[in-house]
Amino acid sequence: MSAPPSPATQPEVDAARAPLDALRASVAAVYLGPARTIDLLLVALLGRGHALLEGVPGVAKTTLVKAFATALGCTVRRVQFTPDLLPSDITGTYVLSPKEGTFQMRAGPIFANVVLADEINRAPAKTQSALLEAMQERQVTIEGDRFELPSPFIVLATQNPIDLEGTYPLPEAQIDRFLVHVAMGYPAPKEEVDMLRHHGAGAPPVAAQLDPARVAQLQELTVRIHVEDDVLDYVVALTTFTRKHPRVVLGASPRASLALLTASRGLALLKGRTFVTPDDVREIATAALSHRLVLVPELEGDPKARAQIIEDAVQRVPYRRG
């Protein structure tokens, strides 16, 4: 068994905050919305995870993910999901080269550091399965051949919860691969007034604040954020609560516990700390757990029911210091 990584030091965390703050400010200049939304994307990035943004049309989901991707300074590809989208449209395929008379690999848009998946729930199951392999294994299989995806790799997916015509609900196995669920509602009146004031002036250019090597360093630092045993017990207690809830058919899995721990580490780093606190776990719990629950049939159509169950867990599960 390999030795555990050395704990993160305060100078390392302080050095990481400067580029993260610059990235946050760069995105905030384009996306006029809650700062927490940008922070959730950063948590997904730091935790080597993926983010699912859900909201009605017109709340700047695509604008946000495009600005965020540009600020990362990594390769970016966008895929507009449609019912006729094929797996090869995402992964790529072998094509015949008439000049050489051989089949050559033509890589699809999945071979990028950041993949923007617009309206992800409009693709059929066969296409979703190809994306699922990429999200979980960081690889794709084309004609039996395995290809590694670039590192870092993050999927930023958008979904419209209202328009259900021509959509395919994401299977639970795929939803479980998103580290965080970002619920995007209407902006506050002041934010909407600011948007109207700047409309037509053109969005400011987004400068790259990071690069793939720096992103990898930040992700490695996140793994080294310290977590006490009593915080681990608290994470498991929260997920166990969801498994026993009377309104839940399928509660948070062990993978959900890992996701909550990973997201808490990312949040601690964003706040400039070398360790995770119970408040970090409470703050990120809804974003990390709510989308993973399967509720009783009468509550499946209630968009707030999952979040309310996580809030119940946070309120009712005590934190016991070891």
C-alpha positions in Angstrom: 0.0 0.0 0.0 1.4 3.4 -1.0 2.0 6.0 1.7 -0.7 8.6 2.2 0.0 12.0 0.6 1.5 14.7 2.9 -1.0 17.1 4.3 -1.4 20.4 2.6 0.4 23.3 4.2 -0.9 26.8 4.8 1.6 28.5 2.3 0.5 26.1 -0.4 -3.2 26.9 0.2 -2.5 30.6 0.3 -0.6 30.4 -3.0 -3.6 28.5 -4.6 -6.1 31.2 -3.6 -4.7 33.8 -5.9 -5.4 32.1 -9.2 -8.7 30.8 -7.9 -9.8 34.3 -6.9 -8.7 35.6 -10.3 -10.7 32.9 -12.1 -13.7 33.7 -9.9 -13.5 37.4 -10.7 -13.0 36.8 -14.4 -16.1 34.7 -14.6 -18.2 37.0 -12.4 -17.5 39.8 -14.9 -19.5 37.9 -17.5 -22.0 36.0 -15.3 -24.1 38.3 -13.2 -25.4 35.9 -10.7 -24.8 34.4 -7.2 -21.1 33.9 -6.4 -22.0 30.5 -4.9 -22.8 29.2 -8.4 -19.3 29.9 -9.6 -17.9 28.4 -6.4 -19.7 25.1 -7.0 -18.1 24.8 -10.5 -14.7 25.4 -8.8 -15.5 22.7 -6.3 -16.2 20.3 -9.1 -13.0 21.2 -10.8 -10.9 20.8 -7.7 -12.4 17.5 -6.9 -11.8 16.1 -10.4 -15.5 15.8 -10.8 -18.3 17.0 -13.1 -21.1 19.5 -12.7 -24.7 19.4 -13.7 -26.4 22.8 -14.1 -30.1 22.7 -14.0 -32.4 25.7 -14.6 -35.1 27.1 -16.9 -34.1 28.7 -20.2 -32.7 32.1 -20.1 -30.8 32.0 -16.7 -27.4 32.1 -18.4 -26.4 28.4 -17.9 -24.5 28.3 -21.2 -23.0 31.7 -20.7 -21.6 30.7 -17.3 -20.0 27.4 -18.4 -18.5 29.0 -21.5 -16.9 31.8 -19.4 -15.7 29.3 -16.8 -14.2 27.0 -19.4 -12.4 29.9 -21.1 -11.0 31.1 -17.8 -9.4 27.7 -17.1 -7.1 28.1 -20.1 -7.7 24.5 -21.2 -9.0 23.0 -24.4 -12.8 23.3 -24.7 -15.3 21.6 -26.9 -19.1 22.1 -26.9 -21.7 19.4 -27.8 -25.3 20.4 -28.4 -27.3 17.2 -27.4 -30.1 16.2 -29.7 -32.3 13.0 -30.0 -30.4 11.9 -33.1 -27.0 12.3 -31.6 -24.9 9.1 -32.0 -22.1 7.9 -29.7 -19.6 8.4 -32.5 -20.6 12.0 -32.6 -19.1 12.4 -29.2 -16.3 9.9 -29.0 -15.2 9.9 -32.6 -14.7 7.0 -35.0 -12.4 5.5 -37.6 -12.7 6.9 -41.1 -11.2 5.6 -44.3 -8.4 7.7 -45.7 -8.6 7.4 -49.6 -5.1 8.7 -50.0 -3.5 6.1 -47.8 -6.1 3.4 -48.0 -6.2 2.9 -44.3 -8.6 3.7 -41.5 -7.6 6.6 -39.3 -8.9 7.7 -35.9 -10.9 10.9 -36.0 -11.3 12.1 -32.4 -14.6 13.5 -31.3 -15.3 16.5 -29.1 -14.9 14.4 -25.9 -11.1 14.7 -26.3 -10.9 18.0 -24.6 -10.1 19.2 -21.1 -13.5 20.8 -20.7 -16.6 19.4 -22.5 -19.7 21.6 -22.5 -22.7 19.3 -22.8 -25.7 21.5 -23.6 -29.2 20.0 -22.8 -27.6 16.7 -21.9 -31.0 15.0 -21.3 -31.9 15.3 -25.0 -29.6 12.4 -26.1 -30.8 8.8 -26.1 -29.5 6.0 -23.9 -26.9 4.7 -26.3 -25.2 8.1 -26.5 -25.5 8.6 -22.7 -23.7 5.3 -22.1 -20.7 6.5 -24.2 -20.6 9.7 -22.1 -20.9 7.7 -18.9 -17.7 5.7 -19.6 -15.9 9.0 -20.3 -17.1 10.6 -17.1 -16.3 7.7 -14.9 -13.2 6.1 -16.4 -11.7 9.1 -18.2 -11.5 6.9 -21.3 -13.6 6.0 -24.4 -13.8 2.7 -26.3 -14.0 3.0 -30.1 -14.3 -0.2 -32.2 -12.9 -2.1 -29.3 -9.9 0.2 -28.9 -9.4 2.1 -25.6 -8.3 5.7 -25.7 -7.3 7.8 -22.7 -8.9 11.3 -22.3 -6.7 14.3 -21.6 -6.1 15.4 -18.1 -7.7 17.4 -16.5 -11.1 16.3 -17.8 -14.4 17.8 -16.7 -17.9 17.7 -18.1 -20.1 20.8 -17.5 -23.6 19.8 -18.5 -26.8 21.8 -18.6 -30.3 20.6 -18.3 -33.8 22.2 -18.6 -36.1 20.7 -15.9 -39.3 22.2 -17.5 -39.3 21.3 -21.2 -39.7 17.5 -21.2 -40.7 17.0 -24.8 -38.1 15.0 -26.7 -35.9 14.4 -23.6 -34.6 11.3 -22.0 -34.3 11.4 -18.2 -30.7 10.7 -17.1 -30.3 7.3 -15.5 -29.4 7.2 -11.9 -26.0 5.7 -12.6 -25.1 8.7 -14.7 -26.5 11.3 -12.4 -24.4 9.7 -9.7 -21.2 10.6 -11.7 -21.8 14.4 -11.3 -19.9 15.6 -8.3 -22.2 18.6 -7.8 -25.7 19.6 -8.9 -26.0 23.4 -9.5 -29.6 24.6 -9.3 -29.9 27.9 -11.2 -32.9 30.0 -10.5 -33.9 33.5 -11.6 -31.4 36.3 -10.6 -32.1 38.7 -7.8 -33.7 42.0 -8.9 -30.5 43.9 -8.5 -28.6 41.4 -10.6 -31.2 41.5 -13.3 -31.1 45.3 -13.3 -27.3 45.1 -13.8 -27.8 42.7 -16.6 -30.2 45.1 -18.4 -27.8 48.0 -17.8 -24.9 46.2 -19.5 -27.0 44.5 -22.2 -25.8 45.6 -25.7 -22.4 46.8 -24.4 -20.8 43.4 -25.0 -19.4 41.0 -22.4 -15.9 41.7 -21.3 -13.3 39.3 -22.7 -12.5 36.4 -20.4 -8.8 35.9 -19.9 -7.3 32.5 -19.1 -6.3 32.4 -15.4 -5.0 28.8 -15.3 -3.6 26.1 -17.6 -3.8 22.3 -17.5 -0.6 21.9 -15.5 -1.8 24.4 -12.8 -5.3 22.8 -12.7 -3.6 19.4 -12.0 -1.6 20.9 -9.2 -4.7 22.4 -7.6 -6.5 19.1 -7.8 -3.5 17.3 -6.2 -3.5 19.9 -3.4 -7.2 19.3 -2.8 -6.6 15.6 -2.1 -4.2 16.6 0.6 -6.7 18.8 2.5 -6.9 17.2 6.0 -10.0 15.5 7.3 -10.4 14.4 10.9 -12.0 11.0 11.7 -15.0 12.7 13.4 -15.8 14.6 10.1 -15.6 11.3 8.2 -18.2 9.9 10.7 -20.4 12.9 10.2 -20.3 12.5 6.4 -21.4 8.8 6.7 -24.1 9.8 9.2 -25.6 12.2 6.7 -25.7 9.7 3.9 -27.0 7.0 6.2 -29.9 9.3 7.2 -31.0 9.5 3.6 -31.1 5.7 3.2 -33.5 5.4 6.1 -35.8 8.4 5.2 -39.4 7.3 4.6 -39.7 9.5 1.5 -36.6 8.0 -0.1 -36.7 4.8 -2.2 -32.9 4.8 -2.9 -30.7 6.9 -0.6 -27.2 8.2 -1.0 -24.7 5.5 -2.0 -21.1 5.1 -0.7 -20.0 6.9 -3.9 -22.2 9.8 -2.6 -20.2 9.7 0.7 -17.0 10.0 -1.3 -18.4 12.8 -3.4 -19.5 14.7 -0.3 -16.0 14.3 1.2 -14.3 15.4 -2.0 -16.6 18.4 -2.4 -16.0 19.4 1.2 -12.2 19.3 0.6 -12.6 21.6 -2.4 -14.7 24.0 -0.5 -12.2 24.1 2.3 -9.4 25.0 -0.2 -11.6 27.7 -1.7 -11.9 29.2 1.8 -8.1 29.1 2.4 -8.0 26.3 4.9 -5.8 23.2 5.1 -8.6 21.2 6.8 -12.3 20.4 6.5 -14.8 21.5 9.1 -18.3 20.3 9.7 -19.6 23.6 8.4 -18.0 22.8 5.0 -19.8 19.5 4.9 -23.2 21.1 5.8 -22.7 23.9 3.3 -22.0 21.6 0.3 -24.3 18.7 1.3 -27.3 19.8 -0.8 -25.2 20.3 -4.0 -23.3 17.0 -3.5 -26.2 14.7 -2.4 -29.6 15.9 -3.5 -29.5 14.8 -7.1 -28.5 11.3 -6.1 -31.7 10.5 -4.2 -34.6 8.5 -5.7 -37.8 9.5 -4.0 -41.2 7.9 -3.6 -43.4 8.3 -6.8 -45.6 11.0 -5.4 -42.6 13.3 -4.8 -40.7 12.6 -8.0 -42.1 15.7 -9.7 -41.3 18.0 -6.8 -38.0 19.8 -7.6 -37.6 21.0 -4.0 -38.2 17.6 -2.3 -34.7 16.3 -2.6 -33.1 19.5 -1.3 -35.5 19.5 1.7 -34.5 15.9 2.6 -30.8 16.9 2.7 -31.7 20.0 4.8 -33.5 17.7 7.2 -30.4 15.6 7.4 -28.2 18.6 8.2 -30.7 19.8 10.8 -31.3 16.5 12.5 -28.0 14.6 12.3 -25.7 15.8 15.1 -22.0 16.3 14.7 -20.1 14.5 17.5 -16.5 15.5 18.0 -14.1 12.6 18.7 
